[in-house]
Amino acid sequence: MLNQNMLGALKVLTQRLEKTNWRVIGSVALALQGINLEPRDIDIETDEKEAVEIIMLLKDDETRPAELKVSGNYESKIWTFGIAGVEVEVIANLRVKHGDNWVASPNLAAPKVVEVGEMKIPLSPLEEQLEMYENLKRKERVQKIREALKEQSSAT
């Protein structure tokens, strides 16, 4: 469930970034696809080229400049912003380690889009989120995603 601050931050993002290529990943993407949890922040994914434009559009809200983040199975460049009382991380060039190889995140060109009120929010689909959380070894999230995917497939 998303609180009012989260919805307010998403509204700002969808308005300011409407002409850029990005998508929501992580806990907010899960919550917007029906998984019961309370996100603490908003993670948006993009590529390096789009990140330059996004950073300019959000620059007045920047709280932490870019940093290269490498943790276990993931590597990315991250900028942090404070929007509507919510921490927003812009993640560029997300790469995932598979064995000994680093693989670029899936194609940003075909996000799943959900509508919340008047907002159209681009998301990483549950199937991609499942793979991400399996790599992170986040068993509780993996279980919730599998249950949601099973419910969706039995509803169709």
C-alpha positions as MATLAB code, in Angstrom:
seq = 'MLNQNMLGALKVLTQRLEKTNWRVIGSVALALQGINLEPRDIDIETDEKEAVEIIMLLKDDETRPAELKVSGNYESKIWTFGIAGVEVEVIANLRVKHGDNWVASPNLAAPKVVEVGEMKIPLSPLEEQLEMYENLKRKERVQKIREALKEQSSAT';
ca = [
       0.000    0.000    0.000;
       1.355    3.413   -0.939;
       0.927    6.309    1.465;
       0.027    9.860    0.410;
       3.682   10.989    0.332;
       4.555    8.147   -2.042;
       1.627    8.990   -4.292;
       2.628   12.667   -4.197;
       6.212   11.837   -5.162;
       4.992    9.599   -8.001;
       2.792   12.421   -9.249;
       5.786   14.787   -9.333;
       7.877   12.151  -11.122;
       5.254   11.351  -13.749;
       4.757   15.057  -14.469;
       8.402   16.114  -14.580;
       9.695   13.024  -16.346;
       6.896   12.439  -18.839;
       9.177   12.953  -21.855;
      11.994   10.727  -20.558;
      12.525    6.966  -20.528;
      12.392    5.454  -17.036;
      10.515    2.926  -14.945;
       9.840    2.205  -11.301;
      11.528   -0.883   -9.859;
      11.719   -2.391   -6.385;
       9.110   -2.256   -3.656;
       6.950    0.466   -5.226;
       6.733   -1.517   -8.471;
       5.657   -4.529   -6.424;
       3.065   -2.568   -4.442;
       1.597   -1.091   -7.636;
       1.208   -4.631   -8.994;
      -0.796   -5.825   -6.017;
       1.821   -7.085   -3.572;
       1.053   -6.107    0.007;
       4.010   -4.179    1.421;
       4.887   -0.656    2.525;
       7.748    0.839    0.489;
      10.192    3.224    2.161;
      11.541    4.856   -1.001;
      11.061    4.989   -4.757;
      13.641    3.467   -7.081;
      13.535    4.457  -10.718;
      15.677    2.868  -13.370;
      16.994    4.442  -16.538;
      20.096    4.426  -18.711;
      23.061    6.820  -18.625;
      21.787    9.005  -21.478;
      18.329    9.484  -19.944;
      19.844    9.931  -16.482;
      21.500   13.167  -17.621;
      18.131   14.651  -18.563;
      16.341   13.261  -15.500;
      19.002   14.676  -13.169;
      18.513   18.110  -14.740;
      14.736   17.871  -14.298;
      15.082   16.885  -10.623;
      18.242   18.868   -9.740;
      16.516   21.193   -7.245;
      15.565   18.150   -5.142;
      18.959   16.418   -5.148;
      20.110   15.267   -1.710;
      23.118   13.163   -2.719;
      25.160   13.349   -5.942;
      25.955   10.361   -8.134;
      27.807    7.429   -6.685;
      28.832    4.133   -8.195;
      27.243    1.388   -6.146;
      28.458   -2.190   -6.316;
      26.870   -4.656   -3.941;
      27.065   -8.384   -4.430;
      25.172   -9.141   -7.615;
      24.366   -5.566   -8.680;
      26.221   -2.554   -9.998;
      24.798    0.859  -10.896;
      25.188    4.605  -10.700;
      22.752    6.175   -8.226;
      21.573    9.728   -7.561;
      19.330   10.486   -4.568;
      16.544   13.068   -4.390;
      13.977   14.146   -1.818;
      10.573   14.603   -3.452;
       7.345   15.206   -1.494;
       9.028   13.888    1.644;
      10.118   10.645   -0.056;
      13.624    9.483   -0.928;
      13.862    8.810   -4.665;
      16.830    6.979   -6.132;
      17.564    7.328   -9.835;
      19.474    4.243  -10.903;
      21.358    4.311  -14.206;
      23.073    1.463  -16.040;
      21.896   -1.253  -13.687;
      23.867   -4.426  -14.304;
      23.286   -7.819  -12.707;
      25.969  -10.435  -12.110;
      25.154  -13.853  -13.556;
      27.978  -16.234  -12.721;
      31.163  -14.451  -13.797;
      29.405  -12.106  -16.243;
      27.760   -8.707  -15.750;
      24.503   -8.411  -17.725;
      22.673   -5.165  -18.461;
      19.203   -4.745  -17.007;
      16.283   -5.677  -19.286;
      15.091   -3.350  -22.021;
      13.588   -0.101  -20.710;
      11.588    0.393  -23.898;
       8.683   -1.853  -22.907;
       7.700   -1.202  -19.293;
       4.419   -2.334  -17.827;
       2.278    0.770  -17.333;
      -0.234    1.027  -14.496;
      -2.722    3.813  -14.001;
      -3.231    5.318  -10.565;
      -5.755    8.124  -10.768;
      -4.542   10.325  -13.612;
      -0.967    9.019  -13.400;
       0.486    6.533  -15.862;
       3.405    4.909  -14.086;
       5.963    2.787  -15.990;
       7.032   -0.285  -14.001;
       9.324   -3.248  -14.156;
       7.023   -6.291  -14.599;
       6.705   -8.849  -11.806;
       8.658  -11.446  -13.797;
      11.713   -9.150  -13.896;
      11.252   -8.237  -10.242;
      11.208  -11.952   -9.403;
      14.574  -12.458  -11.077;
      16.030   -9.420   -9.294;
      14.886  -10.555   -5.855;
      16.067  -14.122   -6.514;
      19.533  -12.703   -7.248;
      19.358  -10.664   -4.049;
      18.298  -13.805   -2.162;
      15.297  -11.957   -0.682;
      13.193  -15.060    0.041;
      10.157  -13.260    1.483;
       9.839  -10.987   -1.565;
      10.412  -13.913   -3.942;
       7.593  -15.822   -2.265;
       5.201  -12.849   -2.473;
       5.980  -12.307   -6.155;
       5.507  -16.005   -6.972;
       2.148  -15.977   -5.186;
       1.041  -12.872   -7.111;
       2.108  -14.379  -10.447;
       0.260  -17.600   -9.621;
      -2.895  -15.638   -8.739;
      -2.628  -13.643  -11.975;
      -2.231  -16.762  -14.114;
      -5.187  -18.510  -12.460;
      -7.370  -15.397  -12.921;
      -6.877  -15.437  -16.697;
];
